[in-house]
Amino acid sequence: MKQLNVGLIGCGSIFPMHAQSLVNTPGVIIRTVCDIKPFRARKAAKKYRCSAYLDYKSMLDKGDLDAVHILTPHYLHPLMTIEAAKRKIHVLCEKPIAIIPKDADRMIKACRDNGVKLGVVSQNRYNPGSKLAKKYISNGKLGKIKAVKLVLSYHKPDSFYRKSDWKGTWDKEGGGVLIDQSIHFIDVLRWLINDKVDYIEANIANRMHNSIKVEDLAEGIIKFKKGTYVCFYLINYYSYDDDTEIELDCEKGRVNIVKDSARIGLYNGIAVNASPRPDEYIDYGKGRKDYWGFCHWIQIKEFYKALRNNEEPDINGAEARKTLEIVYNIYRSAKQHKRIYLD
Protein backbone atom coordinates (compact mmCIF):
# COMPACT_ATOMS: atom_id res chain seq x y z
CA MET A 1 0.00 0.00 0.00
CA LYS A 2 1.49 3.31 -1.11
CA GLN A 3 2.05 5.75 1.72
CA LEU A 4 0.12 9.00 1.34
CA ASN A 5 1.89 12.19 2.39
CA VAL A 6 -0.35 14.65 4.23
CA GLY A 7 0.01 18.30 5.22
CA LEU A 8 -2.08 20.30 7.67
CA ILE A 9 -2.72 24.03 7.34
CA GLY A 10 -3.65 25.55 10.69
CA CYS A 11 -2.40 24.30 14.06
CA GLY A 12 -5.17 25.75 16.23
CA SER A 13 -7.75 24.12 18.47
CA ILE A 14 -9.08 21.58 15.96
CA PHE A 15 -5.59 20.52 14.85
CA PRO A 16 -5.20 17.61 17.36
CA MET A 17 -8.43 16.01 16.14
CA HIS A 18 -6.96 15.72 12.67
CA ALA A 19 -3.36 15.00 13.63
CA GLN A 20 -4.25 12.20 16.05
CA SER A 21 -6.70 10.76 13.53
CA LEU A 22 -3.93 10.63 10.93
CA VAL A 23 -1.52 8.97 13.37
CA ASN A 24 -4.13 6.25 13.82
CA THR A 25 -4.86 5.81 10.11
CA PRO A 26 -2.70 3.18 8.35
CA GLY A 27 -0.91 4.18 5.17
CA VAL A 28 -0.75 7.93 5.76
CA ILE A 29 1.95 10.09 7.31
CA ILE A 30 2.01 13.70 8.45
CA ARG A 31 4.71 15.13 6.22
CA THR A 32 4.40 18.81 7.14
CA VAL A 33 2.36 21.40 9.04
CA CYS A 34 1.75 25.10 8.53
CA ASP A 35 0.64 27.97 10.74
CA ILE A 36 1.20 31.73 10.55
CA LYS A 37 2.14 31.69 14.24
CA PRO A 38 5.72 30.33 14.46
CA PHE A 39 5.31 28.92 17.97
CA ARG A 40 2.31 26.81 16.99
CA ALA A 41 3.96 25.56 13.80
CA ARG A 42 7.17 24.60 15.60
CA LYS A 43 5.33 22.89 18.45
CA ALA A 44 3.22 20.80 16.07
CA ALA A 45 6.22 19.90 13.91
CA LYS A 46 8.20 18.78 16.95
CA LYS A 47 5.40 16.57 18.23
CA TYR A 48 4.72 14.88 14.90
CA ARG A 49 8.34 14.84 13.70
CA CYS A 50 7.67 16.68 10.47
CA SER A 51 8.63 19.92 8.75
CA ALA A 52 6.95 23.25 9.46
CA TYR A 53 6.02 26.20 7.27
CA LEU A 54 4.68 29.67 7.98
CA ASP A 55 3.43 30.19 4.41
CA TYR A 56 0.89 27.71 3.09
CA LYS A 57 1.76 28.21 -0.58
CA SER A 58 5.37 27.30 0.14
CA MET A 59 4.15 24.18 1.92
CA LEU A 60 1.97 23.22 -1.03
CA ASP A 61 4.85 23.81 -3.45
CA LYS A 62 7.59 22.03 -1.49
CA GLY A 63 5.86 19.56 0.79
CA ASP A 64 5.56 16.64 -1.68
CA LEU A 65 1.94 16.16 -0.64
CA ASP A 66 -0.85 13.85 -1.74
CA ALA A 67 -3.47 15.52 0.45
CA VAL A 68 -3.89 18.56 2.67
CA HIS A 69 -6.22 19.27 5.59
CA ILE A 70 -7.45 22.87 5.77
CA LEU A 71 -8.08 23.86 9.41
CA THR A 72 -8.13 27.62 9.07
CA PRO A 73 -10.65 30.45 9.55
CA HIS A 74 -13.73 30.03 7.37
CA TYR A 75 -12.99 32.85 4.93
CA LEU A 76 -9.69 31.20 3.93
CA HIS A 77 -11.20 27.86 2.92
CA PRO A 78 -11.95 28.76 -0.73
CA LEU A 79 -8.56 30.30 -1.50
CA MET A 80 -6.55 27.53 0.13
CA THR A 81 -8.62 24.76 -1.43
CA ILE A 82 -8.26 26.23 -4.90
CA GLU A 83 -4.49 26.69 -4.48
CA ALA A 84 -4.15 23.05 -3.39
CA ALA A 85 -6.29 21.83 -6.29
CA LYS A 86 -4.10 23.73 -8.79
CA ARG A 87 -1.16 21.68 -7.48
CA LYS A 88 -3.09 18.39 -7.85
CA ILE A 89 -3.38 17.92 -4.08
CA HIS A 90 -6.51 16.34 -2.59
CA VAL A 91 -8.31 18.42 0.07
CA LEU A 92 -10.10 17.67 3.32
CA CYS A 93 -11.55 20.95 4.56
CA GLU A 94 -13.02 21.66 7.96
CA LYS A 95 -16.61 22.89 8.06
CA PRO A 96 -18.11 25.03 6.70
CA ILE A 97 -16.97 24.46 3.14
CA ALA A 98 -17.22 28.25 2.68
CA ILE A 99 -19.21 31.24 3.90
CA ILE A 100 -21.30 31.66 0.73
CA PRO A 101 -22.44 29.06 -1.85
CA LYS A 102 -20.70 30.83 -4.76
CA ASP A 103 -17.34 30.25 -3.09
CA ALA A 104 -18.23 26.61 -2.53
CA ASP A 105 -18.97 26.34 -6.25
CA ARG A 106 -15.51 27.70 -7.05
CA MET A 107 -13.91 25.13 -4.75
CA ILE A 108 -15.88 22.25 -6.25
CA LYS A 109 -15.03 23.34 -9.81
CA ALA A 110 -11.32 23.76 -9.06
CA CYS A 111 -11.08 20.27 -7.58
CA ARG A 112 -13.08 18.72 -10.42
CA ASP A 113 -11.07 20.49 -13.12
CA ASN A 114 -7.79 19.36 -11.57
CA GLY A 115 -8.84 15.78 -10.93
CA VAL A 116 -8.59 15.85 -7.13
CA LYS A 117 -11.07 14.95 -4.40
CA LEU A 118 -12.67 17.44 -2.03
CA GLY A 119 -13.98 16.24 1.33
CA VAL A 120 -15.56 18.41 4.02
CA VAL A 121 -15.64 17.52 7.72
CA SER A 122 -19.06 16.77 9.17
CA GLN A 123 -18.13 14.07 11.64
CA ASN A 124 -21.51 13.78 13.36
CA ARG A 125 -22.91 11.77 10.47
CA TYR A 126 -20.62 8.97 11.63
CA ASN A 127 -21.96 8.89 15.20
CA PRO A 128 -23.65 5.59 16.14
CA GLY A 129 -26.90 7.44 16.81
CA SER A 130 -26.92 9.18 13.45
CA LYS A 131 -26.13 5.96 11.60
CA LEU A 132 -28.88 4.03 13.39
CA ALA A 133 -31.43 6.71 12.54
CA LYS A 134 -30.32 6.72 8.89
CA LYS A 135 -30.67 2.94 8.72
CA TYR A 136 -34.22 2.89 10.08
CA ILE A 137 -35.32 5.82 7.90
CA SER A 138 -33.78 4.31 4.75
CA ASN A 139 -35.33 0.86 5.24
CA GLY A 140 -38.80 2.34 5.71
CA LYS A 141 -39.37 1.05 9.24
CA LEU A 142 -40.11 4.56 10.50
CA GLY A 143 -42.25 5.66 7.58
CA LYS A 144 -42.40 9.28 6.50
CA ILE A 145 -40.66 11.89 8.65
CA LYS A 146 -43.38 14.32 9.69
CA ALA A 147 -41.39 16.86 11.70
CA VAL A 148 -37.96 17.40 13.21
CA LYS A 149 -36.91 19.39 16.28
CA LEU A 150 -33.36 20.66 16.76
CA VAL A 151 -32.31 22.31 20.03
CA LEU A 152 -28.74 23.48 20.64
CA SER A 153 -27.65 25.28 23.82
CA TYR A 154 -23.93 26.01 24.16
CA HIS A 155 -21.83 28.29 26.32
CA LYS A 156 -19.58 30.75 24.46
CA PRO A 157 -18.79 33.71 26.73
CA ASP A 158 -17.43 37.02 25.47
CA SER A 159 -13.97 35.86 26.54
CA PHE A 160 -14.19 33.10 23.90
CA TYR A 161 -14.56 35.69 21.18
CA ARG A 162 -12.04 38.16 22.57
CA LYS A 163 -9.29 35.55 22.18
CA SER A 164 -9.83 35.39 18.42
CA ASP A 165 -9.35 37.89 15.61
CA TRP A 166 -11.85 36.10 13.35
CA LYS A 167 -14.45 34.36 15.50
CA GLY A 168 -17.68 36.31 15.82
CA THR A 169 -17.17 38.32 12.61
CA TRP A 170 -19.37 38.43 9.54
CA ASP A 171 -16.51 38.73 7.05
CA LYS A 172 -14.17 36.06 8.45
CA GLU A 173 -16.41 33.57 10.24
CA GLY A 174 -19.62 34.27 8.34
CA GLY A 175 -21.81 34.45 11.44
CA GLY A 176 -22.06 33.00 14.92
CA VAL A 177 -23.91 30.12 16.53
CA LEU A 178 -25.50 29.08 13.23
CA ILE A 179 -22.49 28.70 10.91
CA ASP A 180 -20.03 27.71 13.62
CA GLN A 181 -21.67 25.36 16.13
CA SER A 182 -25.03 24.47 14.56
CA ILE A 183 -24.07 23.65 10.97
CA HIS A 184 -23.00 20.15 12.07
CA PHE A 185 -26.51 19.28 13.20
CA ILE A 186 -28.26 20.96 10.28
CA ASP A 187 -26.10 18.72 8.11
CA VAL A 188 -27.20 15.61 10.03
CA LEU A 189 -30.90 16.39 9.81
CA ARG A 190 -30.65 17.33 6.10
CA TRP A 191 -28.89 14.02 5.46
CA LEU A 192 -31.57 12.11 7.38
CA ILE A 193 -34.49 13.85 5.65
CA ASN A 194 -32.88 13.49 2.19
CA ASP A 195 -35.15 15.95 0.42
CA LYS A 196 -34.93 19.36 -1.20
CA VAL A 197 -35.86 22.46 0.77
CA ASP A 198 -39.07 24.28 -0.14
CA TYR A 199 -38.69 27.39 2.02
CA ILE A 200 -36.99 28.81 5.10
CA GLU A 201 -38.33 31.35 7.56
CA ALA A 202 -36.02 32.39 10.39
CA ASN A 203 -34.86 35.00 12.87
CA ILE A 204 -31.45 35.75 14.33
CA ALA A 205 -30.41 38.03 17.18
CA ASN A 206 -27.55 38.92 19.48
CA ARG A 207 -29.00 38.66 22.97
CA MET A 208 -26.05 38.30 25.34
CA HIS A 209 -22.70 39.10 23.70
CA ASN A 210 -21.17 42.55 23.85
CA SER A 211 -17.96 41.81 21.97
CA ILE A 212 -19.44 40.57 18.67
CA LYS A 213 -21.98 41.72 16.08
CA VAL A 214 -23.01 38.28 14.81
CA GLU A 215 -25.89 36.20 16.12
CA ASP A 216 -25.90 34.20 19.33
CA LEU A 217 -29.48 33.05 18.68
CA ALA A 218 -31.14 31.59 15.60
CA GLU A 219 -34.63 30.12 15.39
CA GLY A 220 -37.10 29.26 12.69
CA ILE A 221 -38.51 26.66 10.34
CA ILE A 222 -37.14 24.75 7.35
CA LYS A 223 -39.89 23.28 5.16
CA PHE A 224 -38.96 20.46 2.77
CA LYS A 225 -40.63 19.63 -0.55
CA LYS A 226 -42.27 16.37 0.61
CA GLY A 227 -43.84 18.02 3.65
CA THR A 228 -41.32 17.46 6.45
CA TYR A 229 -40.61 20.57 8.48
CA VAL A 230 -37.77 21.33 10.91
CA CYS A 231 -38.21 23.57 13.96
CA PHE A 232 -34.88 24.81 15.29
CA TYR A 233 -33.76 26.84 18.30
CA LEU A 234 -30.04 27.54 18.58
CA ILE A 235 -28.19 29.59 21.22
CA ASN A 236 -24.63 29.85 22.51
CA TYR A 237 -25.25 31.95 25.61
CA TYR A 238 -26.46 29.16 27.90
CA SER A 239 -24.70 28.56 31.24
CA TYR A 240 -22.92 25.39 30.02
CA ASP A 241 -22.53 23.24 26.89
CA ASP A 242 -25.67 21.14 26.97
CA ASP A 243 -26.07 18.05 24.79
CA THR A 244 -27.64 18.89 21.45
CA GLU A 245 -30.95 17.15 20.79
CA ILE A 246 -32.52 16.11 17.50
CA GLU A 247 -35.99 14.54 17.54
CA LEU A 248 -37.66 13.09 14.47
CA ASP A 249 -41.39 12.44 14.64
CA CYS A 250 -42.22 9.80 12.03
CA GLU A 251 -45.32 7.92 10.93
CA LYS A 252 -44.27 4.67 12.60
CA GLY A 253 -42.13 5.86 15.48
CA ARG A 254 -39.94 8.50 17.02
CA VAL A 255 -36.17 9.04 16.97
CA ASN A 256 -34.26 10.85 19.70
CA ILE A 257 -30.61 11.63 19.00
CA VAL A 258 -28.67 13.05 21.93
CA LYS A 259 -24.95 13.62 21.60
CA ASP A 260 -23.47 10.45 19.99
CA SER A 261 -26.34 8.12 20.86
CA ALA A 262 -29.90 7.48 19.73
CA ARG A 263 -33.08 5.77 20.81
CA ILE A 264 -35.72 4.69 18.32
CA GLY A 265 -39.15 3.83 19.64
CA LEU A 266 -41.45 2.22 17.09
CA TYR A 267 -45.18 2.40 17.66
CA ASN A 268 -45.39 -1.42 17.43
CA GLY A 269 -43.58 -1.59 20.78
CA ILE A 270 -40.07 -2.30 19.52
CA ALA A 271 -37.27 -0.04 20.77
CA VAL A 272 -33.64 0.04 19.61
CA ASN A 273 -30.64 2.00 20.85
CA ALA A 274 -27.15 2.91 19.63
CA SER A 275 -24.18 4.16 21.64
CA PRO A 276 -20.44 4.44 20.98
CA ARG A 277 -18.28 1.35 21.37
CA PRO A 278 -14.86 1.47 23.05
CA ASP A 279 -13.10 0.44 19.83
CA GLU A 280 -14.46 3.57 18.12
CA TYR A 281 -12.47 5.87 20.38
CA ILE A 282 -8.95 7.18 20.03
CA ASP A 283 -7.05 9.55 22.28
CA TYR A 284 -7.25 13.01 20.74
CA GLY A 285 -5.19 14.54 23.52
CA LYS A 286 -5.85 17.61 25.61
CA GLY A 287 -8.21 20.34 24.51
CA ARG A 288 -10.89 18.21 22.87
CA LYS A 289 -14.35 19.67 23.35
CA ASP A 290 -16.92 17.10 24.41
CA TYR A 291 -19.42 18.32 21.82
CA TRP A 292 -16.95 17.63 19.00
CA GLY A 293 -17.63 13.94 19.55
CA PHE A 294 -15.13 11.26 18.59
CA CYS A 295 -15.84 10.63 14.91
CA HIS A 296 -13.20 12.78 13.21
CA TRP A 297 -11.09 9.63 13.08
CA ILE A 298 -13.84 7.64 11.38
CA GLN A 299 -14.47 10.28 8.74
CA ILE A 300 -10.75 10.78 8.09
CA LYS A 301 -10.23 7.02 7.65
CA GLU A 302 -13.13 6.96 5.18
CA PHE A 303 -11.68 9.93 3.29
CA TYR A 304 -8.38 8.14 2.70
CA LYS A 305 -10.18 4.92 1.80
CA ALA A 306 -12.02 6.89 -0.88
CA LEU A 307 -8.75 8.35 -2.19
CA ARG A 308 -7.17 4.92 -2.49
CA ASN A 309 -10.22 3.57 -4.34
CA ASN A 310 -10.51 6.69 -6.53
CA GLU A 311 -14.03 7.25 -5.20
CA GLU A 312 -15.85 10.36 -4.07
CA PRO A 313 -15.72 10.94 -0.29
CA ASP A 314 -19.01 10.34 1.54
CA ILE A 315 -19.21 14.05 2.36
CA ASN A 316 -17.80 15.73 -0.72
CA GLY A 317 -17.99 19.35 -1.82
CA ALA A 318 -21.44 18.97 -3.36
CA GLU A 319 -22.86 17.44 -0.16
CA ALA A 320 -21.34 20.17 1.99
CA ARG A 321 -22.69 22.85 -0.33
CA LYS A 322 -26.27 21.61 0.20
CA THR A 323 -25.93 22.19 3.94
CA LEU A 324 -24.24 25.55 3.43
CA GLU A 325 -27.13 26.62 1.20
CA ILE A 326 -29.57 26.03 4.06
CA VAL A 327 -27.41 28.02 6.50
CA TYR A 328 -26.91 30.82 3.97
CA ASN A 329 -30.66 31.12 3.39
CA ILE A 330 -31.44 31.10 7.10
CA TYR A 331 -29.30 34.22 7.27
CA ARG A 332 -31.02 35.67 4.19
CA SER A 333 -34.46 35.09 5.67
CA ALA A 334 -33.51 36.64 8.99
CA LYS A 335 -31.80 39.68 7.49
CA GLN A 336 -34.53 40.31 4.92
CA HIS A 337 -37.36 39.54 7.38
CA LYS A 338 -39.17 37.30 4.93
CA ARG A 339 -39.72 33.71 3.87
CA ILE A 340 -37.10 32.51 1.38
CA TYR A 341 -38.14 29.97 -1.24
CA LEU A 342 -35.46 27.72 -2.74
CA ASP A 343 -35.56 26.36 -6.27
Secondary structure, DSSP 8 states (H G I E B T S, - for coil): ---EEEEEE--STTHHHHHHHHHTSTTEEEEEEE-SSHHHHHHHHHHHT-EEES-HHHHHHHS--SEEEE-S-GGGHHHHHHHHHHTT-EEEE-S-S-SSHHHHHHHHHHHHHTT--EEE--GGGGSHHHHHHHHHHHTTTT-SEEEEEEEEE-B--HHHHHT-SSTT-TTTT--STIIIIIHHHHHHHHHHH-S-EEEEEEEEE--S-SS-SS-SEEEEEEEETTS-EEEEEEESBSSS----EEEEEESSEEEEEETTEEEEEETTS-EEEE---GGG-----TT--GGG-STHHHHHHHHHHHHHTT---SSBHHHHHHHHHHHHHHHHHHHHTS-EE--
